Amino acid sequence: MIADIEKGRINLVITKDLSRLGRNYIMCGQYTEIYFPERHVRYIALNDGVDTLNQTSSMDITPFKHILNDMYAKDISTKIKSTLHTKARRGEYLGALDPYGYLRHPDDKHKLIINEETAPVVRRMFEMCAAGIGANLRGRRYMKKRLFSLVLAFALCLGLTVPAFAAKVTALK
């Protein structure tokens, strides 16, 4: 967008509210107070009543809204990190996808249970690994049996190094 403003292709920027322009109050102020006016770009923040074409009294509070948006973003980030750390300390699984060989517990999405359909494959991978068969050869053997595509076979065989396969789930380390 900035490149298009520089080339004169854009003369109007509209956002839902000031927080959508950015979270850094210094940069937001730079854009609304200096950059956009210097380039004759009109800026409208719909929900905040900001319109650089019509400099009204609502513009007087704009710098403070930028600061509040910046503070809010930092505060919410801290709260989210704190929540994730708390869940991790309780041993809850925080991953978006289940590791191969596991399923989410039907009553608690933060717990993993063994997927009995894929468990034999995972057990065989462990046996092959314990026998000294490398990931490359394990992947090729699984591909020959047509159990998996090449990419999935290698990912699964290399996946033995993933903590979830070693019966321990770690997060936020």
C-alpha positions, -999 to +999 in steps of 0.1 A: +000+000+000+028+024+009+044+018-025+011+027-042+007+058-021+043+068-032+033+063-068+002+084-064-022+055-070-039+058-036-054+089-022-077+074+004-071+049+032-101+036+052-099+014+082-126+001+106-110+020+134-077+035+144-064+003+159-065-013+124-040+013+111-014-001+135-005-008+171+026+014+175+013+048+185+044+066+172+041+051+137+003+056+137+008+093+146+035+096+120+010+083+093-020+103+104-003+136+113+026+137+087+028+110+061-008+111+048-012+149+048+021+154+030+010+130+003-025+144+001-040+111+013-073+112+031-075+088+061-108+076+075-112+055+107-149+046+104-158+036+140-136+063+156-151+092+136-117+102+122-116+118+088-085+139+079-105+158+053-129+171+079-107+181+108-133+180+136-130+179+174-129+141+173-094+145+157-082+162+189-083+129+208-068+108+180-032+108+194-045+095+227-064+068+210-032+057+193-015+055+227-044+035+242-044+011+212-007+006+217-011-001+254-040-024+248-020-045+223+009-049+247-014-057+276-034-083+257-002-099+244+011-103+280-022-118+291-022-143+262+014-154+270+006-157+306-025-179+299-004-201+275+023-205+301-002-215+327-018-241+305+016-255+296+026-258+332-006-278+338+005-301+311-022-292+286-015-298+249-015-265+231-007-276+195-030-268+167-026-302+151-025-336+167+008-354+163+006-385+141-005-414+163-025-393+187-061-379+189-076-353+211-094-366+241-132-364+234-139-347+267-108-325+270-092-309+238-060-302+257-052-339+263-039-363+238-048-400+236-033-428+215-049-433+181-054-470+181-057-471+142-022-456+137-006-470+169+008-501+151+026-478+126+041-457+153+052-487+173+068-502+142+087-470+136+100-471+172+111-507+167+129-499+135+146-469+151+156-490+181+171-516+157+193-489+143+174-484+110+178-447+100+150-424+091+159-425+054+156-463+052+125-464+074+108-438+051+117-458+020+103-491+036+070-474+044+068-460+010+074-494-006+045-508+014+025-479-001+014-469+034+024-433+029+036-408+003+073-401+003+069-368+021+047-382+048+069-412+053+100-392+058+081-367+081+068-396+102+102-412+104+119-380+113+091-373+137+104-398+162+125-369+175+094-349+183+088-348+220+051-360+217+064-393+203+086-397+232+055-395+255+063-360+266+046-329+253+065-297+258+053-262+251+067-227+252+103-237+257 
